[in-house]
Amino acid sequence: MEGLAVLVMLFGIFTGIFWMIVGWRAMQAHEKLADSVELLARQSNRQEPQSGSLGED
């Protein structure tokens, strides 16, 4: 019975560490994605024409 308790504790520790690593990697991926979107938004704001007279008569 004690062996099962130790095994369950080790499994719980392993599972906790595993999900911490998964969460950390997901957070890093989210930050990279957010930075990329911000960079694209800045670039598109620079490339848009300033006057709205295109196609207007």
N, CA, C and O atoms as a GROMACS GRO file, in nm:
protein
  228
    1MET      N    1   0.082  -0.120   0.000
    1MET     CA    2   0.000   0.000   0.000
    1MET      C    3   0.086   0.126   0.000
    1MET      O    4   0.053   0.224  -0.066
    2GLU      N    5   0.197   0.123   0.073
    2GLU     CA    6   0.286   0.238   0.077
    2GLU      C    7   0.351   0.261  -0.059
    2GLU      O    8   0.372   0.375  -0.100
    3GLY      N    9   0.381   0.153  -0.129
    3GLY     CA   10   0.439   0.164  -0.262
    3GLY      C   11   0.344   0.233  -0.358
    3GLY      O   12   0.386   0.314  -0.441
    4LEU      N   13   0.215   0.202  -0.347
    4LEU     CA   14   0.115   0.266  -0.431
    4LEU      C   15   0.104   0.415  -0.400
    4LEU      O   16   0.088   0.497  -0.490
    5ALA      N   17   0.114   0.449  -0.272
    5ALA     CA   18   0.108   0.589  -0.231
    5ALA      C   19   0.227   0.667  -0.289
    5ALA      O   20   0.210   0.779  -0.338
    6VAL      N   21   0.345   0.608  -0.284
    6VAL     CA   22   0.463   0.673  -0.340
    6VAL      C   23   0.448   0.687  -0.492
    6VAL      O   24   0.481   0.791  -0.549
    7LEU      N   25   0.398   0.584  -0.554
    7LEU     CA   26   0.377   0.588  -0.699
    7LEU      C   27   0.277   0.698  -0.738
    7LEU      O   28   0.299   0.769  -0.835
    8VAL      N   29   0.170   0.711  -0.663
    8VAL     CA   30   0.070   0.815  -0.690
    8VAL      C   31   0.130   0.954  -0.667
    8VAL      O   32   0.103   1.046  -0.744
    9MET      N   33   0.212   0.970  -0.562
    9MET     CA   34   0.277   1.098  -0.538
    9MET      C   35   0.371   1.134  -0.652
    9MET      O   36   0.371   1.248  -0.698
   10LEU      N   37   0.451   1.039  -0.697
   10LEU     CA   38   0.542   1.064  -0.807
   10LEU      C   39   0.467   1.099  -0.935
   10LEU      O   40   0.507   1.188  -1.010
   11PHE      N   41   0.358   1.029  -0.959
   11PHE     CA   42   0.277   1.058  -1.076
   11PHE      C   43   0.218   1.198  -1.068
   11PHE      O   44   0.213   1.270  -1.168
   12GLY      N   45   0.173   1.238  -0.950
   12GLY     CA   46   0.119   1.372  -0.931
   12GLY      C   47   0.224   1.480  -0.952
   12GLY      O   48   0.197   1.583  -1.014
   13ILE      N   49   0.343   1.456  -0.902
   13ILE     CA   50   0.452   1.553  -0.921
   13ILE      C   51   0.487   1.562  -1.070
   13ILE      O   52   0.503   1.672  -1.123
   14PHE      N   53   0.499   1.448  -1.136
   14PHE     CA   54   0.530   1.446  -1.278
   14PHE      C   55   0.422   1.518  -1.358
   14PHE      O   56   0.452   1.596  -1.448
   15THR      N   57   0.297   1.491  -1.326
   15THR     CA   58   0.187   1.555  -1.397
   15THR      C   59   0.188   1.707  -1.376
   15THR      O   60   0.167   1.783  -1.471
   16GLY      N   61   0.212   1.750  -1.255
   16GLY     CA   62   0.219   1.893  -1.226
   16GLY      C   63   0.330   1.962  -1.303
   16GLY      O   64   0.309   2.068  -1.362
   17ILE      N   65   0.449   1.902  -1.303
   17ILE     CA   66   0.562   1.960  -1.377
   17ILE      C   67   0.533   1.961  -1.526
   17ILE      O   68   0.562   2.060  -1.594
   18PHE      N   69   0.475   1.852  -1.576
   18PHE     CA   70   0.441   1.845  -1.719
   18PHE      C   71   0.348   1.959  -1.758
   18PHE      O   72   0.374   2.026  -1.858
   19TRP      N   73   0.242   1.983  -1.683
   19TRP     CA   74   0.147   2.088  -1.720
   19TRP      C   75   0.204   2.228  -1.698
   19TRP      O   76   0.162   2.322  -1.766
   20MET      N   77   0.298   2.243  -1.604
   20MET     CA   78   0.365   2.373  -1.591
   20MET      C   79   0.449   2.402  -1.714
   20MET      O   80   0.451   2.515  -1.762
   21ILE      N   81   0.516   2.301  -1.766
   21ILE     CA   82   0.597   2.319  -1.888
   21ILE      C   83   0.507   2.348  -2.006
   21ILE      O   84   0.537   2.436  -2.087
   22VAL      N   85   0.397   2.276  -2.018
   22VAL     CA   86   0.304   2.300  -2.128
   22VAL      C   87   0.248   2.442  -2.120
   22VAL      O   88   0.241   2.511  -2.222
   23GLY      N   89   0.210   2.486  -2.003
   23GLY     CA   90   0.158   2.622  -1.986
   23GLY      C   91   0.262   2.728  -2.017
   23GLY      O   92   0.230   2.830  -2.078
   24TRP      N   93   0.385   2.706  -1.975
   24TRP     CA   94   0.493   2.800  -2.000
   24TRP      C   95   0.519   2.814  -2.150
   24TRP      O   96   0.537   2.924  -2.200
   25ARG      N   97   0.521   2.700  -2.220
   25ARG     CA   98   0.543   2.704  -2.365
   25ARG      C   99   0.426   2.771  -2.437
   25ARG      O  100   0.446   2.844  -2.534
   26ALA      N  101   0.305   2.747  -2.391
   26ALA     CA  102   0.188   2.812  -2.451
   26ALA      C  103   0.194   2.963  -2.428
   26ALA      O  104   0.158   3.040  -2.517
   27MET      N  105   0.238   3.006  -2.311
   27MET     CA  106   0.250   3.148  -2.282
   27MET      C  107   0.355   3.211  -2.374
   27MET      O  108   0.333   3.321  -2.425
   28GLN      N  109   0.467   3.145  -2.394
   28GLN     CA  110   0.569   3.197  -2.485
   28GLN      C  111   0.516   3.208  -2.628
   28GLN      O  112   0.541   3.307  -2.696
   29ALA      N  113   0.444   3.106  -2.673
   29ALA     CA  114   0.389   3.110  -2.808
   29ALA      C  115   0.288   3.223  -2.822
   29ALA      O  116   0.284   3.291  -2.925
   30HIS      N  117   0.208   3.245  -2.719
   30HIS     CA  118   0.110   3.353  -2.722
   30HIS      C  119   0.180   3.489  -2.729
   30HIS      O  120   0.136   3.577  -2.803
   31GLU      N  121   0.288   3.506  -2.654
   31GLU     CA  122   0.362   3.632  -2.657
   31GLU      C  123   0.423   3.656  -2.795
   31GLU      O  124   0.420   3.769  -2.844
   32LYS      N  125   0.478   3.553  -2.857
   32LYS     CA  126   0.535   3.568  -2.992
   32LYS      C  127   0.426   3.605  -3.091
   32LYS      O  128   0.447   3.691  -3.177
   33LEU      N  129   0.311   3.540  -3.080
   33LEU     CA  130   0.200   3.570  -3.170
   33LEU      C  131   0.152   3.713  -3.151
   33LEU      O  132   0.125   3.782  -3.249
   34ALA      N  133   0.140   3.757  -3.028
   34ALA     CA  134   0.096   3.893  -3.001
   34ALA      C  135   0.196   3.995  -3.054
   34ALA      O  136   0.157   4.098  -3.109
   35ASP      N  137   0.325   3.967  -3.039
   35ASP     CA  138   0.427   4.057  -3.093
   35ASP      C  139   0.420   4.064  -3.245
   35ASP      O  140   0.436   4.172  -3.303
   36SER      N  141   0.397   3.950  -3.309
   36SER     CA  142   0.388   3.947  -3.455
   36SER      C  143   0.267   4.027  -3.504
   36SER      O  144   0.277   4.101  -3.602
   37VAL      N  145   0.154   4.012  -3.437
   37VAL     CA  146   0.034   4.085  -3.475
   37VAL      C  147   0.056   4.235  -3.456
   37VAL      O  148   0.014   4.315  -3.540
   38GLU      N  149   0.121   4.272  -3.347
   38GLU     CA  150   0.149   4.414  -3.322
   38GLU      C  151   0.241   4.470  -3.431
   38GLU      O  152   0.219   4.582  -3.478
   39LEU      N  153   0.342   4.394  -3.470
   39LEU     CA  154   0.434   4.439  -3.574
   39LEU      C  155   0.361   4.453  -3.708
   39LEU      O  156   0.382   4.552  -3.779
   40LEU      N  157   0.276   4.358  -3.742
   40LEU     CA  158   0.198   4.366  -3.866
   40LEU      C  159   0.104   4.486  -3.864
   40LEU      O  160   0.088   4.553  -3.966
   41ALA      N  161   0.044   4.514  -3.752
   41ALA     CA  162  -0.047   4.629  -3.742
   41ALA      C  163   0.029   4.759  -3.761
   41ALA      O  164  -0.019   4.851  -3.828
   42ARG      N  165   0.147   4.768  -3.703
   42ARG     CA  166   0.227   4.889  -3.720
   42ARG      C  167   0.269   4.907  -3.865
   42ARG      O  168   0.265   5.018  -3.917
   43GLN      N  169   0.309   4.797  -3.930
   43GLN     CA  170   0.352   4.805  -4.069
   43GLN      C  171   0.235   4.843  -4.160
   43GLN      O  172   0.253   4.922  -4.252
   44SER      N  173   0.118   4.789  -4.135
   44SER     CA  174   0.003   4.821  -4.220
   44SER      C  175  -0.041   4.966  -4.200
   44SER      O  176  -0.090   5.028  -4.294
   45ASN      N  177  -0.024   5.020  -4.078
   45ASN     CA  178  -0.058   5.160  -4.054
   45ASN      C  179   0.037   5.254  -4.129
   45ASN      O  180  -0.004   5.362  -4.172
   46ARG      N  181   0.162   5.215  -4.144
   46ARG     CA  182   0.259   5.297  -4.216
   46ARG      C  183   0.233   5.294  -4.367
   46ARG      O  184   0.256   5.393  -4.436
   47GLN      N  185   0.187   5.181  -4.418
   47GLN     CA  186   0.173   5.164  -4.562
   47GLN      C  187   0.042   5.218  -4.617
   47GLN      O  188   0.031   5.236  -4.738
   48GLU      N  189  -0.057   5.244  -4.533
   48GLU     CA  190  -0.184   5.296  -4.580
   48GLU      C  191  -0.166   5.439  -4.629
   48GLU      O  192  -0.094   5.518  -4.567
   49PRO      N  193  -0.232   5.472  -4.740
   49PRO     CA  194  -0.224   5.611  -4.787
   49PRO      C  195  -0.292   5.706  -4.689
   49PRO      O  196  -0.393   5.671  -4.628
   50GLN      N  197  -0.236   5.827  -4.675
   50GLN     CA  198  -0.287   5.922  -4.578
   50GLN      C  199  -0.415   5.987  -4.626
   50GLN      O  200  -0.503   6.016  -4.544
   51SER      N  201  -0.429   6.012  -4.756
   51SER     CA  202  -0.549   6.078  -4.806
   51SER      C  203  -0.652   5.973  -4.843
   51SER      O  204  -0.617   5.866  -4.894
   52GLY      N  205  -0.778   6.002  -4.819
   52GLY     CA  206  -0.884   5.908  -4.851
   52GLY      C  207  -0.947   5.936  -4.987
   52GLY      O  208  -1.064   5.905  -5.009
   53SER      N  209  -0.870   5.995  -5.079
   53SER     CA  210  -0.926   6.034  -5.206
   53SER      C  211  -0.917   5.928  -5.314
   53SER      O  212  -0.958   5.954  -5.428
   54LEU      N  213  -0.866   5.812  -5.284
   54LEU     CA  214  -0.858   5.708  -5.384
   54LEU      C  215  -0.997   5.656  -5.418
   54LEU      O  216  -1.070   5.610  -5.330
   55GLY      N  217  -1.033   5.662  -5.545
   55GLY     CA  218  -1.162   5.609  -5.589
   55GLY      C  219  -1.278   5.700  -5.563
   55GLY      O  220  -1.391   5.663  -5.595
   56GLU      N  221  -1.256   5.815  -5.507
   56GLU     CA  222  -1.366   5.908  -5.481
   56GLU      C  223  -1.371   6.014  -5.590
   56GLU      O  224  -1.267   6.062  -5.634
   57ASP      N  225  -1.489   6.049  -5.633
   57ASP     CA  226  -1.505   6.153  -5.737
   57ASP      C  227  -1.576   6.273  -5.683
   57ASP      O  228  -1.598   6.369  -5.755
   0.00000   0.00000   0.00000
